[in-house]
Amino acid sequence: MGSPLKLDRRLLNQARAVRWALALAVALGLVGGIVIVGQARLLSRVVAQVFLGGETLRQVAPWLLGFLLLSLLRACLTWSSEASASHVAGHIKHDLRTRLTAHLLALGPAYARGERSGELSNTLLEGVEALDAYFRQYLPQLALAALVPLTVLLFVFPLDWVSGLILLLTAPLIPVFMVLIGSQADALTRRQWTSLSRMSAHFLDVLQGLTTLKLFARSREHFRTIARISDQFRGTTMGVLRVAFLSALVLEMVATISTAVVAVQIGLRLLYGQLSFEQGFFVLLLAPEFYLPLRLLGARFHSGMEGVAAAQRIFEILEAEPKVKAEAQVLPAPPLSFGLSFQDVYYSYEEERRPALAGLSFELAAGEKVALVGPSGAGKSTVAYLLLRFLEPDRGVITVDGSSLRNLSPTTWRERVAWVPQNPYLFHGTVADNIRLAHPGAGLSEIENAARQAHAHDFIEALPHGYETLIGERGARLSGGEAQRLALARAFLKDAPLLVLDEATANLDPEIEALVQEAMARLLDGRTALLIAHRLTTVYRTDRILVMDQGRIVQKGTHAALLQQEGLYRQLAMAYRPGGVV
């Protein structure tokens, strides 16, 4: 938004759903302007009749009563206009937050992992809140700044065309100065918002990585970084305030000088008998009210610019295309037992600058357990993301019982898939709530049964409040083994026909690993499963092993057969003894 009179069409589109409330806010403000004219008319008549006509209080009482009633009406109109504008702003903020949240969910983890979570959170909360001033103050005032002065001129010109001409000629000076000063303030406000987003993102990074920073004795260094970013934000904010104060000073000066010009010429014409007192006093009372909407527009422009700067980031997120389209479902939900096939699948990150899969082809029969192994960067995680429909292939096709996976809606498909990642995410809530994510309608008995199958029931019962114990953000109050068993409990509760396991036994001590392995064996029974394997100990019991390298399958077979072959799997087995990382 380069000037105060330029409108962002994307922001205006948000107001369409509440355009009548916005129009009501403007209309009430306009009626309030007409009431001001009526007040000035009554007051000028009372003063003229009392001081020049010699009338008593009783004689002018009806005019004073009318003035009082108009004052009350003006107050009601002002309150109603602000309430209507607040409704507009509240509705738009609620709608934008809802859309932004839904769109971030649609973009999925493939988008979120490339962004800073603190910056996204700041945009969702503070960014949307910053739009309040734009819709509640600036937008209605923009219309009033045009309508109210024109209304005043309609009453002034028939009585005193000279004063009307002066008002008409001096009024454009205020928008001109707003344009000149506003362009500089616009750039500063964008820098201020960028600085705030960077500070929020860095501060969240520091909080989440506090343990690591303490471990490496780098917390003080990051404290200095936060202090530097905070100082940059302070400096930028002070720059915005300086421009805002300068703008206010200039606008007040222009309005005051213009009012003084009107007052001087009215005084001279009264002195020479070219104008009656009542007419001159009436115009003089209206002169400050004529400039007031323009002055308010300047002040509210500065308060609304932060929202305009935040809107750029909001719409940037909303206009980002999801990797997976939530198109209408073409095929019915797959049966409880089905086969999968990757056929010549390609995928690249960063607009094909970083290839991940290069013609990947393999099949996963119904009820089959297949392990996927390979060095870091081979593309194993990308396979999991494609299978979970967080990503779509650039080329090639993934089929379910011979039909393209694209013909299933992501939501329907994910109901058939259970995912147990290497580092499961646990939310700040109770143990029961975290397990219930897999099946929101599950009762406590079903949750307990799933926990028993995952060997989690005993340690949960030992917690202070059992299944109602709050476990903290990211499961901070649980050990790695306990968190992993809760993830397995989720999978048991979901009871999906397809499992995607991303090495659920990594980084566990032998005793806990044995429990988890036993629970995994029970979970795999009767299901189709793809195991993203990092440890050779987890692949022995699978039906087949697929060895990946540079985005394609280079070997396949059982563990025993692959050890007899020269190739990557044997190299991995030799480099990482059983119990090591593959």
Buried (B, 14 or more C-beta within 10 A) or exposed (E): BEEBBEEBEEBEEBBEEBEEBBBBBBBBBBBBBBBBBBBBBBBBBBBBBBEEEEBEEEEBEEBBEBBEBBEEBBEEBBEBBBEBBBBBBBBBBEBBBEBBEEBBEBBBBBBBEEBBBBBBBBBBEBBBBBBBBBBBBBBBBBBBBBBBBBBBBEBBBEBBEBBBEBBBEBBEBBBEBBBEBBBBBBBBBBBBBBBBBBBBBBBBBBEBBEEEBEEEEBBEEBEEBBEEBBEBBEEBBEBBBEBBEBBBEBBBEBBEEBBEBBBEBBEEBBEEEEBBBBBBBBBBBBBBBBBBBBBBBBBBBBBBBBBBBBBBBBBEBBEBEBBBEEEEBEBEEBEBBBBBBBBBBBBBEEEEEEBBBBBBEBBBBBBBBBBBBBBEBBBBBBBBBBBBBBBBBEEBBBBBEEBEBBBBBBEEBBBBBBBBBBBBEBEEBBBBBBBBBBBEEBEEEBBBBBBBBBBBBEBBEEBEEBBBBBBEBBBEBBEBBBBBBBBBBBBBBBBBBBBBBBBBBBBBEEEBBEBBBEBBEBBBEEBBBBBBBBBBBBBEBBEBBBBBBBBBBBBBBBBEEBBEEEBBBBEBBEEBEEEEBB
